[in-house]
Amino acid sequence: MVIEIILWLFLLLLLGYLFDKYIKWYLFPKRWGVVEANAIFRSGQLTPIQFKKQVKKCNIDVIVSLLDPLPGNVNYEGEQKIIKENGIEQFVYPLLGDGTGDIFQYASAICKLHECVRNGKVVLIHCAAGTQRTGGVVASYRILVQGKSPIEAVHEMKRYGWRWHKNPILIPFINDHLNQLEDLLIQRNILDRASHPMPVLPTKI
């Protein structure tokens, strides 16, 4: 009896793992979320079916991708096809998989989000998982443009899957570059003035 219970528990855990890893994101849009209501959405790389559904449902006008082009990838190719068929604008600012990379790409992505909001265009920003790259850019946008607290920003990162033990370099990277990022946003007329003191994302929550 005990062995049977253990086997059933093991089977349930295995099925849960397989569902989470291989099936869930075919049924639900990967880490879909709202940054600004009816203006900015975020996600991971969606399947073509999910991408087409969400683009139509949310009236997406612009895609901001933080991925390098992935020719041959089914989801990437499907997204490109739907973008062309629907006349959606696309802007690509690639970052590394852990959310680090060129801070100028961060600045360009944030500027594009701000520009879309200002012009009344609905924008979707995404990467592969919707966690590290998207999480880093959205957290920076939250803090510098929206004026949200660093604690709020990190809590949001965690809600979308970021974990310190899995990616301990993202928050230090953001903190190390916030001054430079803010300067770039001031130069591009996104911000009026510098923050005093500069916000710092907590490394432990």
Secondary structure, DSSP 4 states (H G I P E B T S, - for coil): -HHHHHHHHHHHHHHHHHIIIIIHHHHS-TT-EEEETTTEEEESPPPHHHHHHHHHHHT--EEEE-S---TT-HHHHHHHHHHHHHT-EEEE----TTS-S-HHHHHHHHHHHHHHHHTT--EEEE-SSSSSHHHHHHHHHHHHTS---HHHHHHHHHHTT--TTT-TTHHHHHHHHHHHHHHHHHHTTS-SS--SSPP---S--
